[in-house]
């Protein structure tokens, strides 16, 4: 009898782990369920989840409200099949033994066009959602 194959794994990284990377984690859970090992972390983790991000996800049935910002765990990076940095602010060097290359998703920032609040968060959410579905 053959051993079960390990689940593929992905780590989403942003600076604070309070918004974009938590959104990506929740959206990936919505898409892949238990079929993928999913983590998120921040290079400079904040203290609370971004409530506007959580509200935007709740509108489409995804939940990040129970998330807690956390820092980068080198062991999680070593196990990952994909490491994705969201945004331009976070900087991350590969750790020793890391197999996956680091890729970066840069979401167009609606606030630079004068779009704020709920509309901004929906645009950011939809961009991340599209990328997660492609992943």
C-alpha positions in Angstrom: 0.0 0.0 0.0 1.5 3.4 -1.0 1.8 6.2 1.5 -0.5 9.2 1.0 1.1 12.2 -0.8 1.7 15.3 1.3 -0.6 18.2 0.7 0.8 21.0 -1.4 1.6 24.0 0.8 1.6 27.8 0.3 2.7 30.7 2.5 1.3 34.2 2.0 3.5 37.0 3.3 2.9 40.7 3.7 4.4 43.3 6.0 1.9 43.3 8.9 0.0 40.0 8.3 -3.1 42.0 9.2 -4.7 42.5 5.8 -3.5 41.2 2.4 -1.7 38.0 3.4 -4.6 37.1 5.8 -7.1 37.8 3.0 -5.1 35.5 0.7 -5.0 32.7 3.3 -8.8 32.9 3.9 -9.5 33.0 0.2 -7.3 30.0 -0.4 -9.1 28.1 2.3 -12.4 29.0 0.6 -11.1 27.7 -2.7 -9.0 24.7 -1.7 -10.4 23.7 1.7 -8.2 21.0 3.4 -6.5 20.1 0.1 -3.7 22.6 0.6 -1.6 23.5 3.7 -2.1 27.2 4.0 -0.2 29.8 6.1 0.2 33.5 6.2 2.7 35.7 8.1 4.2 39.1 8.2 7.7 40.5 8.1 6.7 43.0 10.7 3.5 41.6 12.2 0.9 44.0 13.5 -1.3 43.3 16.6 -4.9 43.1 15.1 -6.6 41.9 11.9 -7.6 44.7 9.6 -11.4 44.9 10.1 -12.1 46.4 6.7 -10.3 43.4 5.1 -12.3 41.0 7.2 -15.6 42.7 6.3 -14.8 42.6 2.6 -14.2 38.9 2.8 -17.3 38.2 4.9 -19.3 39.7 2.0 -18.3 36.7 -0.2 -18.4 34.1 2.5 -14.7 33.9 3.4 -13.6 34.4 7.0 -10.4 35.9 8.4 -11.9 37.4 11.5 -10.3 34.8 13.8 -6.8 35.4 12.4 -3.9 36.6 14.5 -1.0 38.4 12.9 2.2 36.3 13.2 5.8 36.6 12.1 7.7 34.5 9.6 8.4 30.9 10.7 11.5 29.6 8.9 10.3 26.0 9.2 7.0 26.8 7.4 9.0 28.5 4.6 11.2 25.4 4.3 8.2 23.1 3.8 6.3 25.4 1.4 5.8 24.6 -2.3 4.9 28.3 -3.0 5.9 31.5 -1.1 4.0 34.5 -2.2 4.6 38.1 -1.0 1.7 40.4 -1.3 2.4 44.0 -2.0 5.6 46.0 -2.4 6.5 46.7 1.3 7.4 43.3 2.6 11.0 42.2 2.0 11.9 38.5 2.6 15.1 36.6 1.9 14.9 32.8 1.4 15.8 30.8 4.5 18.4 28.0 4.4 16.7 24.9 3.1 13.8 26.7 1.5 12.7 24.9 -1.8 10.2 27.3 -3.1 11.2 30.5 -4.9 9.7 33.7 -3.6 7.1 35.3 -5.9 5.4 38.7 -5.5 1.9 39.8 -6.2 1.5 43.5 -6.4 -2.1 44.6 -6.2 -3.0 47.9 -7.8 -3.6 50.3 -4.9 -7.0 51.9 -5.4 -6.3 54.7 -2.9 -3.8 56.2 -5.4 -6.8 56.8 -7.6 -8.9 58.3 -4.7 -10.8 55.1 -4.0 -11.1 54.4 -0.2 -13.1 52.5 2.3 -15.3 49.6 1.4 -14.9 50.1 -2.4 -11.1 50.0 -2.0 -11.2 46.8 0.1 -13.5 45.1 -2.5 -11.1 45.9 -5.3 -8.1 44.6 -3.3 -10.1 41.5 -2.3 -11.2 40.8 -5.9 -7.6 41.1 -7.2 -6.3 38.7 -4.5 -9.2 36.4 -5.1 -8.5 36.2 -8.8 -4.8 35.4 -8.1 -5.7 32.8 -5.5 -8.1 31.1 -8.0 -5.3 31.0 -10.6 -2.9 29.5 -8.1 
